[in-house]
Amino acid sequence: MKTIAVIPARYQSTRLPGKPLADILGKPMIWWVYQEAKKCPKLADVVVACDDERIAAACREYGMNYLMTSPDHDTPTGRIWEVSTKLDADLYLQVMGDEPLINAAAFDLILPDTLPDDPYYVSVLTNVMGHPADVVDFSNQKVVTNARREILMISRSPIPYPKGTLDFEYEKVTGIQLYSKQALAFYHETPKSLLEKAEENDMMRFIENGHTVHAIVSPYKTVSVDTAKDLALVCEILQKQ
C-alpha cells in the first residue's frame, strides 16, 4: 500500500494573498507543514501541489518536492485529484498548507495499516471544540456522525441544535483528510452537489451521493492561518516552542 501526502498550495488567497509563502520565523509557511509531514514513516512521499511559479521557486529553494497544478481548481480536493493523475498511489493524504502547527502524530490516527475495503474510501480528522465562540464561528465546519462515526452532515451552522440536551460535544473538520484514488476520480467526475454548494464543503459531494466519509477524532489541534492576525498568533506560538 502506497500513501502520498499532498499539500495544496494556492497563491491567490482572498484574505491573505501569497499565504503559502507567508514568513514564519524566516521560513515560508508551507515549509513548516512539509517538514512535519516528512516525519511520518507511513508516507511514501510528500509533495506540494502549487499553482504559481513563486511557490515553486520557494519549493526549489528549500528542497521540497512539488508539482505544478492548474490554477483553475476551486477546492483543495480538485488539486489533489490532479496530483493523483500524475503520481500513482493507493491513498492520498491531504495536509492543508495553511496549518503550520500541524503535528505528524495526528497522521497515525487517520492512516490505515492495510488498504481499506471500500474503493471510495474517504476519512477526515476532527477536533472537539471547547469554546462556544468556536461553535458559532461559520469558518468552523461542524460535523454530525452516526454511531459508526460516519458523517451524516457537515455544516457551518451549529449542529446539532441543542433543543433537548447539551450532552454532546461539537466537532469540526480539520485540514487532514484521506482519499483513495478511486474516490478522487469520483469527485472529479461528479458535479457539485446542492449541499456542497450551500455549505461550501466538498466532502458533501461524497455524502450526498451515498459514499461514506469516516470521522476520526484527533486530540492534536492546530491553527488555520486565514488572516494576518492568525499568522501573528502562529509566529508567537512557534517562537515559544
N, C-alpha and C positions, 0 to 999 in steps of 0.2 A: 504494500500500500504506500502510495506516494502522496505527500501533502505539501503544498506550496503556500507560503504566506504572501499575500498581496497587500501592499499599502497604497490605496488610491490617493493620488495627489493632484488635485485640480488647482490651477493657479488663480482663476478668477472667482475668488470668494466674495460674496456680496458685501459682507460686513468687515472683512479683513483681507483685502486683495494681497495676493502673494503669500497667503497663510502658510503653506508648507515650508517656506523659506524664512519665516519669522525667526529672528535671532533669540536664542535662549542660551545665555551664558557662553556666547561665542560660537555656537553651532546652530545650524538650521533645525527647525522643529522636527522635520522628518528624520533627521539623523538620530535623535533620541528614541524615536519609535523603532527605527531599523535596528539599532544596537540592542534594544531589549528583545526584539523578535529573534535575533540571531542566537540568543541564549537558549532557545528551545531545541532540544535534541530530536524531537519528533518531526521537525520540519526539514524537508529535503532542500529547500531553498527559500530565500526571502527576496522579493522583488518590489521595487517602487513602480507603480503604474502611473506615469505622468502624462501631461498633455501640453507641456510647454518646455521650450529649449532651456529656459532659465533653471527649471527644476532638474532637467537632465544634466546641465552643467554642474550643478551642486552635487548630484549623484556621482559624477565622474571625479570631482574634486575630493570627495570623502570616501571613495571606493565602494559605493553602494550599487548593487545590481539594479537595473531599471529597464523598462520597456516604454517606448512612446506609444500612446493610445490616442484615439480620436478625441478632439475637443468637444464633440457633439454629445457625449454621454451626459444625461441629466441625473444619473444616480451612480453611486459607487458600485452597485451590483452590475450595472451595464459595463462599467470599466473592467470589472473582474471577469465578466463573460468574455470580453475581448482578449484578455490575457489567457484565458482557458483555450482559446483557438490557436494560440501561439506557443504556449508551454503546456505540455501534457502532464496531467496528474490525475489522481483519483479524487482528491479533495482540495478545496481552495479555502484558505483561512483569510477572511477579511480582517485587517487590522487598520483601523482608521488612522490617518496620518496627522490628525489634529488632537491626539491624546498622548502627549509626551510623558505622562506619568504612568503609562501602562506597565503592568507587571507580568513578566513572562510566566510566572507561576499560574496565572489565570488560564493560560493555554492548555495546561494539563486537564482542566475541568471540561473543556469542550472537544479536545482531540481524542477520538476513539482509538482503542488499541487494534481493532480489526475493522475492516470495511463494513459499514452499515448495510443491512439487507435492503433497505429502501433505496432504489436507484435515484430517487429525487430527494435525497437527504438534505435537510436544512436545519440548522440549530443556531441559537444565539445565547450569549451570556446576558444575564440580567443582574441588576443591583437593586437591593431593597432600599427604598427611600425613607429616611427617618425624620425629615423635616416637612411640615405642612406646606411651606412655600414651594418646595420642590414638586409636590404633588399637583399644585395648580399651575405650575410653570408649563406653558404649552410646548416648550422646546424639549421637555422630558416626555418620551413616548411610553405611556403606561401599557402594561400587558395584563390580560386575564387568561388563565390557563384552566384546563380540566384537571382531573385527579392524576392523570398520567403526565402532567407537565407539558401538554401540547397546547399551543397558543390558540385561543378562541378569537381574540380580538386585540388589536393594538390601537390605542387612541391617544391623542394629545390632551383629551379631556380626562379628568379624574375618574377612572373606572376601577372597580365597580362603585356605583353610587352608594354611600353609607346610610341608607334609609333605615334598615332594620338592625344593623350591628356595625361596630367598629373593630370586630375581632378578626382582622386580616391585615396583611402588610401590602403596601403598594410597591410594585416593581416597575422598573424602567428598562428598556433595551439598552445595550451598550454597543460600542463600535467593534466588538469582537463577534464575528459571525462565520459560520462554516457552511459551505455549499459543495455538493457533489458536481461533477462535470455535467451530468445529465440535468440536474436542477438548474444550472446556469443556462443551458441550452433551452430549457423550457421557458425560463424567464425571458430570454431574448425573443423567442418565437411567439410569445403570448402578449396580447395587447394589455395596456394598463387597465386594472380593474376599477370599479366605481369607488370602493372604499379606499383603495390605494390613492386615487386622485384626491379624495376628500381629506384624508389624513396625511398625505404626502409621506407614506411609508411603503417602500417597495416590497417588503415581506408579505404585505397583504395580498399581493398578486398570487402567491402560493396558497395562502389560506382560503381565499375566495374561490379558487379553482380546485379545492379539495385535497391539497397536499399538506402534509403535516410539517409544522415548524416547532421544534423542540426548544423549550426554555430551560436554561440551566442557571441556577442562582450562583453568583460569584461574590465572595466577600471582598474581592480586590476592586476598590473604587478608584476612579480617575477623574480628571477634569477635562472636559471637552473645550478646546480653545475656539471660541466663536467671535470674541471681541478683544479689544486691546486690554480691557480690564481682566479678562481670563488669562491673557498672556502674562500680565504683570503678576498675577497670583501664582502661576506655574513657575515663573522665574524665582519668585520668593521661596516657594516650597523646595525647589531643587537646590537653591543656594544654601538652604539649611541642612540638606542631607549630606 
